[in-house]
Amino acid sequence: MIELHHVSKAFAGLTVIDDLSLGIARGEFTVILGSSGSGKSTLLKMMNRLVEHDSGRIVFAGDEIRSFRPEDIRRRMGYAIQSVGLFPHWTVEKNIATVPALLQWPQARIAGRVTELMTLLQLDPALYRTRYPHQLSGGQQQRVGVARALAGDPEILLMDEPFGALDPVTRAALQGEIARIHQASGKTIVLVTHDIDEALSLATRIVLLDHGRVVQSGTPLQMLSSPANDFVTDFFGRGDVGIKLLGLQRVADHIRADTRGSPTDGEPILDSLSLREALSVFLSRRVDRLAVVDGAGQRIGSIDLHDLLGRHA
């Protein structure tokens, strides 16, 4: 989908991206992770030519990126940023329809696409379609920004710290929406963040940058369990790797039959919870076994604290 070959970029003589090579496959959810100044945002902006690279080659869908007109490449790549950038005097519908209108879609198709995306992102079309950005909360504005980035059905969605300015509850909700969109559509997504937990929860692959170079690339499990060097270990945290590993696994994968009878302490937990979330429930209730139900509320077994701790001691 996107290939970077020995790409470099400098600003005023300061190297920001240094001889970087990277491939992003179709359907991946790639998270570019790193501290401030590591080159994350510059790398993302070079992919859609908001920033031009100085040397090397960037290939998109088999063609060198400079063979495209900038406006054409940006129509094929959705782009969502932290500041949203909605047009303040346009309605929600018109903001979302920006790219389809540029592509001269028929009005009926545009209206249908707006309805589809608003519903997907849990913005009631009847309630929000004719509102203006100043009439929305920060989280709602961000949802509109994501809908606008997806409206033209781009081949790839680029996201630059899209949730950084949101409160933790809204941020978690939108992270869940993006994960759901990726799972449902299989769309290629590249997201930039400095938030380790966000990267671990969303990515199918993490690319860790430092001073414009790739330090390590791999699945969240590979990054935590097989760090390439001390920098990777320190970045993800030496002291809480076990907790982070629990966050990568689901209760559904560790259910046991109720051979000891039915747990009676408190409400059952959902099989979709992470083991990290389950551990919090164990500790708050001070029990050693929890009943588990599926999404329909049907009892499917239990999870045992000693099994969980034994696996991850």
C-alpha positions as CSV (number, residue, x, y, z in Angstrom):
1,M,0.0,0.0,0.0
2,I,2.7,2.5,1.1
3,E,6.5,1.9,0.8
4,L,9.2,4.3,2.0
5,H,12.7,3.6,0.7
6,H,15.6,5.5,2.4
7,V,13.5,8.6,2.9
8,S,15.1,11.7,4.6
9,K,13.7,15.1,5.5
10,A,15.4,18.1,7.1
11,F,14.2,21.6,8.2
12,A,16.7,24.4,8.3
13,G,19.5,22.0,8.3
14,L,18.1,19.8,11.1
15,T,17.4,16.2,10.1
16,V,13.9,15.1,11.2
17,I,13.6,11.9,9.2
18,D,16.9,10.0,8.7
19,D,17.2,7.4,5.9
20,L,13.9,5.7,6.9
21,S,12.6,2.6,5.2
22,L,9.1,1.3,6.0
23,G,6.3,-0.7,4.4
24,I,2.6,-0.4,5.3
25,A,0.5,-3.3,4.0
26,R,-3.1,-3.0,2.8
27,G,-5.6,-3.5,5.7
28,E,-3.0,-2.9,8.5
29,F,-3.7,-0.6,11.4
30,T,-0.2,0.9,11.8
31,V,0.5,3.1,14.8
32,I,3.5,5.4,14.6
33,L,4.7,5.9,18.1
34,G,7.4,8.0,19.6
35,S,8.2,10.9,21.9
36,S,7.9,14.6,20.9
37,G,10.4,15.5,18.2
38,S,10.9,11.9,17.0
39,G,9.5,12.7,13.5
40,K,6.1,11.1,13.7
41,S,4.0,13.8,12.3
42,T,6.5,14.7,9.6
43,L,6.5,11.0,8.5
44,L,2.7,11.0,8.2
45,K,2.6,14.3,6.3
46,M,5.1,13.0,3.8
47,M,2.8,10.2,2.9
48,N,0.1,12.5,1.4
49,R,2.6,15.3,0.3
50,L,1.6,17.9,2.9
51,V,5.4,17.8,3.4
52,E,7.7,16.9,0.5
53,H,10.5,14.5,1.3
54,D,14.1,15.6,0.5
55,S,15.5,12.2,-0.7
56,G,14.5,8.6,-1.1
57,R,11.3,7.2,-2.6
58,I,7.7,7.0,-1.4
59,V,5.5,4.6,-3.3
60,F,1.7,4.5,-3.0
61,A,-0.4,1.8,-4.6
62,G,2.6,0.9,-6.8
63,D,3.4,4.4,-8.1
64,E,5.9,7.0,-6.9
65,I,4.1,9.5,-4.9
66,R,5.4,12.5,-6.9
67,S,3.7,11.1,-10.0
68,F,0.4,12.1,-8.5
69,R,-1.0,15.7,-8.3
70,P,-1.1,16.6,-4.6
71,E,-4.9,17.2,-4.7
72,D,-5.4,13.7,-6.2
73,I,-3.3,11.9,-3.6
74,R,-5.2,13.7,-0.8
75,R,-8.5,12.6,-2.2
76,R,-7.3,9.0,-2.0
77,M,-6.0,9.4,1.5
78,G,-8.4,10.6,4.3
79,Y,-6.7,12.8,6.8
80,A,-7.8,13.5,10.4
81,I,-5.9,15.7,12.9
82,Q,-6.2,16.7,16.5
83,S,-7.5,20.3,15.8
84,V,-10.3,18.8,13.6
85,G,-10.2,21.8,11.2
86,L,-14.0,21.9,10.5
87,F,-15.3,24.8,8.4
88,P,-17.1,26.9,11.0
89,H,-19.9,28.3,8.8
90,W,-20.8,25.0,7.2
91,T,-23.2,22.5,8.7
92,V,-22.1,19.1,9.8
93,E,-23.6,17.6,6.6
94,K,-21.7,20.0,4.4
95,N,-18.4,19.5,6.3
96,I,-18.7,15.7,5.9
97,A,-19.5,16.1,2.2
98,T,-16.4,18.1,1.4
99,V,-14.5,15.4,-0.6
100,P,-17.6,13.8,-2.2
101,A,-18.6,17.2,-3.5
102,L,-15.1,17.8,-4.9
103,L,-15.4,14.4,-6.6
104,Q,-18.8,15.5,-8.0
105,W,-20.8,12.7,-6.6
106,P,-24.6,12.9,-7.3
107,Q,-26.4,14.6,-4.5
108,A,-28.4,11.5,-3.5
109,R,-25.1,9.5,-3.1
110,I,-23.6,12.3,-1.0
111,A,-26.6,12.4,1.3
112,G,-26.6,8.7,1.7
113,R,-22.9,8.7,2.5
114,V,-23.4,11.4,5.1
115,T,-26.2,9.4,6.8
116,E,-24.1,6.2,6.7
117,L,-21.1,7.8,8.3
118,M,-23.0,9.8,10.9
119,T,-24.8,6.6,11.9
120,L,-21.5,4.7,12.0
121,L,-19.9,7.3,14.3
122,Q,-23.0,7.5,16.5
123,L,-24.1,10.9,15.5
124,D,-27.9,10.9,15.1
125,P,-28.4,12.3,11.5
126,A,-31.8,13.7,12.4
127,L,-30.3,15.6,15.3
128,Y,-26.9,16.7,14.1
129,R,-27.1,16.9,10.3
130,T,-27.9,20.7,10.2
131,R,-25.9,21.8,13.2
132,Y,-22.8,23.9,13.0
133,P,-19.4,23.0,14.6
134,H,-19.8,25.5,17.5
135,Q,-23.0,23.7,18.5
136,L,-21.1,20.4,19.1
137,S,-18.9,19.1,21.9
138,G,-15.2,18.5,21.3
139,G,-15.9,14.8,21.0
140,Q,-18.7,15.3,18.5
141,Q,-16.5,17.6,16.4
142,Q,-13.8,15.0,16.4
143,R,-16.4,12.4,15.1
144,V,-17.4,14.8,12.3
145,G,-13.7,15.2,11.5
146,V,-13.2,11.4,11.2
147,A,-16.4,11.1,9.1
148,R,-15.2,13.8,6.8
149,A,-11.9,12.0,6.4
150,L,-13.8,8.8,5.5
151,A,-16.4,10.4,3.3
152,G,-14.8,9.9,-0.1
153,D,-14.1,6.2,0.8
154,P,-10.3,6.8,0.8
155,E,-7.9,3.9,0.3
156,I,-6.1,4.8,3.4
157,L,-6.9,6.9,6.5
158,L,-4.1,9.0,8.0
159,M,-4.7,10.2,11.6
160,D,-2.3,12.6,13.4
161,E,-2.9,12.6,17.2
162,P,-6.7,12.7,16.5
163,F,-7.8,12.3,20.1
164,G,-5.1,14.1,22.0
165,A,-7.2,17.1,23.1
166,L,-10.2,15.0,24.4
167,D,-11.1,14.0,27.9
168,P,-10.2,10.4,28.8
169,V,-13.8,9.1,28.6
170,T,-14.5,10.7,25.1
171,R,-11.0,9.6,24.0
172,A,-11.7,6.0,24.9
173,A,-15.0,6.0,23.2
174,L,-13.6,7.3,19.9
175,Q,-10.7,4.8,20.1
176,G,-13.4,2.1,20.3
177,E,-15.2,3.6,17.3
178,I,-12.0,3.6,15.2
179,A,-11.1,0.1,16.2
180,R,-14.7,-1.0,15.2
181,I,-14.5,0.8,11.8
182,H,-11.1,-0.9,11.1
183,Q,-12.5,-4.3,12.0
184,A,-15.7,-3.8,9.9
185,S,-14.1,-2.2,6.8
186,G,-10.6,-3.6,6.7
187,K,-9.4,-0.1,5.7
188,T,-5.7,0.7,6.0
189,I,-5.2,3.1,8.9
190,V,-2.0,4.9,9.9
191,L,-2.2,6.7,13.2
192,V,0.4,8.9,15.0
193,T,0.4,9.1,18.7
194,H,2.7,9.4,21.7
195,D,0.3,7.5,23.9
196,I,1.6,4.0,24.6
197,D,-1.7,2.6,25.8
198,E,-3.5,4.0,22.7
199,A,-0.9,2.3,20.4
200,L,-1.2,-1.0,22.2
201,S,-5.0,-1.1,22.1
202,L,-5.4,-0.1,18.5
203,A,-2.5,-1.3,16.4
204,T,-2.0,-4.4,14.5
205,R,1.6,-3.1,14.1
206,I,3.6,-0.5,15.9
207,V,6.4,1.5,14.4
208,L,8.6,3.1,17.2
209,L,10.6,6.1,16.0
210,D,13.5,7.9,17.7
211,H,15.3,10.9,16.1
212,G,13.7,10.1,12.7
213,R,14.7,6.5,12.6
214,V,12.7,3.2,13.1
215,V,14.0,1.7,16.3
216,Q,11.6,-1.4,16.1
217,S,8.5,-2.4,14.2
218,G,6.2,-5.3,15.2
219,T,2.9,-6.3,16.7
220,P,2.1,-5.0,20.2
221,L,3.0,-8.4,21.6
222,Q,6.3,-8.4,19.9
223,M,7.2,-4.9,21.1
224,L,6.4,-5.8,24.7
225,S,7.8,-9.4,24.8
226,S,10.8,-9.1,22.5
227,P,12.2,-5.5,22.7
228,A,15.0,-4.9,20.2
229,N,17.1,-2.9,22.7
230,D,17.1,-0.9,26.0
231,F,15.5,2.1,24.4
232,V,12.4,0.0,23.5
233,T,12.3,-1.5,26.9
234,D,12.5,1.8,28.6
235,F,10.0,3.5,26.3
236,F,7.3,0.9,27.0
237,G,8.2,0.8,30.7
238,R,10.2,-1.8,32.5
239,G,8.0,-1.9,35.6
240,D,4.6,-2.5,34.1
241,V,5.2,-4.7,31.0
242,G,3.2,-7.5,32.7
243,I,0.1,-5.2,33.1
244,K,0.4,-4.1,29.5
245,L,0.6,-7.7,28.3
246,L,-2.6,-8.4,30.2
247,G,-4.2,-5.5,28.2
248,L,-3.5,-7.3,24.9
249,Q,-5.5,-10.5,25.8
250,R,-9.3,-11.0,26.2
251,V,-11.2,-12.7,28.8
252,A,-12.8,-14.8,26.1
253,D,-9.5,-16.6,25.5
254,H,-9.2,-17.7,29.1
255,I,-12.6,-19.0,30.1
256,R,-12.8,-22.2,32.1
257,A,-15.8,-24.5,32.7
258,D,-17.5,-24.0,36.1
259,T,-16.2,-27.1,37.7
260,R,-16.3,-25.5,41.2
261,G,-19.9,-24.4,41.0
262,S,-21.2,-20.9,40.0
263,P,-19.4,-17.8,41.3
264,T,-21.9,-15.7,43.2
265,D,-19.9,-12.5,44.0
266,G,-21.2,-9.6,42.0
267,E,-22.2,-9.1,38.4
268,P,-20.6,-11.3,35.7
269,I,-18.1,-9.7,33.4
270,L,-18.2,-9.6,29.6
271,D,-16.0,-11.9,27.6
272,S,-14.9,-8.9,25.6
273,L,-13.0,-7.3,28.5
274,S,-9.2,-7.4,28.5
275,L,-7.4,-9.4,31.2
276,R,-6.1,-6.1,32.5
277,E,-9.7,-4.9,33.0
278,A,-10.6,-8.2,34.6
279,L,-7.8,-7.9,37.0
280,S,-9.1,-4.6,38.1
281,V,-12.5,-6.2,38.8
282,F,-10.8,-9.0,40.8
283,L,-9.0,-6.6,43.0
284,S,-11.9,-4.3,43.6
285,R,-14.2,-7.1,44.5
286,R,-11.5,-9.1,46.4
287,V,-12.6,-12.4,44.8
288,D,-10.7,-15.2,43.1
289,R,-13.3,-16.1,40.4
290,L,-15.7,-14.2,38.2
291,A,-18.6,-15.4,36.1
292,V,-18.4,-14.5,32.4
293,V,-21.2,-13.7,30.0
294,D,-21.1,-13.1,26.2
295,G,-22.5,-10.0,24.5
296,A,-26.0,-11.4,24.7
297,G,-25.8,-11.8,28.4
298,Q,-25.6,-15.6,28.3
299,R,-23.4,-17.3,30.9
300,I,-20.5,-19.0,29.2
301,G,-18.2,-19.9,32.1
302,S,-15.8,-18.2,34.5
303,I,-12.3,-16.8,34.8
304,D,-10.0,-17.6,37.7
305,L,-7.6,-15.1,39.3
306,H,-4.9,-17.8,40.0
307,D,-4.9,-18.9,36.4
308,L,-4.5,-15.3,35.3
309,L,-1.6,-14.6,37.7
310,G,0.0,-17.9,36.9
311,R,0.2,-17.1,33.2
312,H,1.7,-13.7,33.8
313,A,3.7,-14.0,36.9
